[in-house]
Amino acid sequence: MNLTENLAGTKRTITRATQFVNLKGDYGTSDFVMWRGGRLSKITVAFESWGKLSSNHDNVILIFTGLSPNAHAASSELDPTPGWWDYMIGPGKSIDTNVFHVICVNSLGSCFGSTGPEAINPATGKAYRLDFPDLTIEDIAKAGHHLLVELGIDHLHTVIGPSMGGMVALAYALQYPGEVDYLVSISAATRALPFTLAMRSLQREIIRSDPAWKDGNYAEDEAPYSGMALARKLGLVSYRAAEEWHQRFDRSRVAKDRRTGAPFELEFEVESYLDYNAKKFIHNFDANSYLYLSRAMDWFDVADHGGSVNSGLTKIHVKKALIIGVTTDILFPPEQQREIVKGLEKAGSCEECVEYVEIDSINGHDAFLVDSHQFSPVMKQFLDETCQ
Amino acid sequence: MNLTENLAGTKRTITRATQFVNLKGDYGTSDFVMWRGGRLSKITVAFESWGKLSSNHDNVILIFTGLSPNAHAASSELDPTPGWWDYMIGPGKSIDTNVFHVICVNSLGSCFGSTGPEAINPATGKAYRLDFPDLTIEDIAKAGHHLLVELGIDHLHTVIGPSMGGMVALAYALQYPGEVDYLVSISAATRALPFTLAMRSLQREIIRSDPAWKDGNYAEDEAPYSGMALARKLGLVSYRAAEEWHQRFDRSRVAKDRRTGAPFELEFEVESYLDYNAKKFIHNFDANSYLYLSRAMDWFDVADHGGSVNSGLTKIHVKKALIIGVTTDILFPPEQQREIVKGLEKAGSCEECVEYVEIDSINGHDAFLVDSHQFSPVMKQFLDETCQ
């Protein structure tokens, strides 16, 4: 294992529990060759891990994240702060770290330690910015696979991913058939459809329209914060569902003493909530990373792996798959979950081994972060059965 | 009648069929007093009309528009270009101009001839811009009422409005009980809920974040076009439904020869469609008008007329009401249509006189502009019955 302190993006939230591996090119060649032809001569992959690796390496669960989280999915002794999926991962929890060796990867192209647009390009000594090659979901999966090779792990018990992470999990199972026993895809899709493409395209255009973006060449402390805040707000609108906001905020107003009197200032509590969350986000995520990862989600299409979505899905060979959708998800709606299920079933390689659970929740695309009481037992039962 | 050539916003699409009335203050007083306390000393209201006014003035239909259209709802001899509701209004059509005298009003605060932020403030000789007083849906209804007073019409056969126009129609019926026989509200609401508030708030913030906005003081030919385009795109996303875009665009790409190669350029047909429509819009709508009208929709709440939505609705006294909703409308969803229906039914003044039609369409909030085959017969039957 080749751990390093070579942080790609030192400003970001990278905790003491984060580990790093420098990859040595593309399985022995000098470059990591990307899905759309770009090359990276040096890659660092940041990750966290929990639980002990079994002697025969048969207990590894690999987790890919959504667009914005880092690798800190759960707390640990090294970093006791709650992770983004803390209710799910830990000793005795649904993803039981007494049983499994769990690894969560910071996506290639992100900004929490893995190589991305903010990292130094060895060829120039400067940050890549828009010289970072075209990034795809397939590349993120491949960087995760490289990491495992470096760690001496040649087989996964389970690959798991929510949202973008679910796309990466699908891409992983597609690209490395026979190397994954179980697959869990949560609120993901085989490809994005126009409403979702439009929502993400708008977020990217909002960032690009911020003069501070400067074609990606913004100064470290003069990032396109205004554009990022607006993009994040629009993202949040798409991650949540109308009914939950109705129940939480209705038409409540921000208290008069919290208003500035500026023209067209924010006035409703829902606006204030978005503003608070956007401002928390913008100083801890790189704008160019956001653009690259967002576009990677738009580009992903299982049909690229076989001419059609269904023939692509036939390339996935796992013992069993768990597909979870949420009734109120407008970004990757239940129909798109059922499409994965039907495709895997049709594939035949996986007969009677696709489990579909549709969570009835008002929390939309973000339900996997919120509805612990619904997601925990589903995950626990699935993983328990794999151990029987 | 006091027609005038005093165009408030000469750059805009104001056709030869547009008529203008200068209001003489607030029913005899010197100022038009607005719902939130502001005052306008001089108001022009632009409108178009079709069909003959009956001798006893009992055949008048007043139409209020959505946020962005002008008063050109239908073609006429003076302006044969199709109006925004051309399939609905005309001789022998559902809103039959052989029977009715139809008037469509350009909303107060808009930019197609009626007084708005772009109009000249008589007190300063300069455009109002952000000195335009706080605008509400109630004010838009009142300006329509003033217009009728000027035209010598003291009673409406029917008030009709889709989208924002439906809110205005509700406000009209609320404010002038006994002066309206029939009410038609299409894809409107008694008040906006948080998802819709957020979508509109974001549009306004995107415009305000464009440096070209300059706190509303942009030069005539240097308007915040970039912000307006992004806001319009976001608006369009909320006006349409995911399934229709899926059927129309799927994941089709823009042809290579239409691409520029710029980083993160638009690539999918859905992005190109939004871009085309946004660019058509931005040079024909005033950014400050957009802000005022958008906020007016957020502010509108029937509960302001009686302490609660239901007690507000009891103030509406009409012979019959037609409420139309669309299954896939995410902006003003069917639940909000049924809320109007139940409220009017509970009001008791209107027993067995509320008709609700839920249009099963994939065209979302914009269905009233598209699904002529579904909307036409519903409107025709309703209006025919009022004449029996």
Interface residues (C-beta under 8 A of the other chain):
Chain A: L130 R191 A192 L193 P194 F195 T196 L197 A198 M199 S201 L202 R204 E205 I206 R208 S209 D210 P211 D215 G216 S226 G227 L230 K233 L234 V237 R240 A241 A242 W245 H246 R248 F249 D250 R251 P263 F264 L266 E267 F268 E269 V270 E271 L274 L291 R295 D298 D301 I330 P333
Chain B: L130 R191 A192 L193 P194 F195 T196 L197 A198 M199 S201 L202 R204 E205 I206 R208 S209 D210 P211 D215 G216 S226 G227 L230 K233 L234 V237 A241 A242 W245 H246 R248 F249 D250 R251 P263 F264 L266 E267 F268 E269 V270 E271 L274 L291 R295 D298 D301 I330 P333
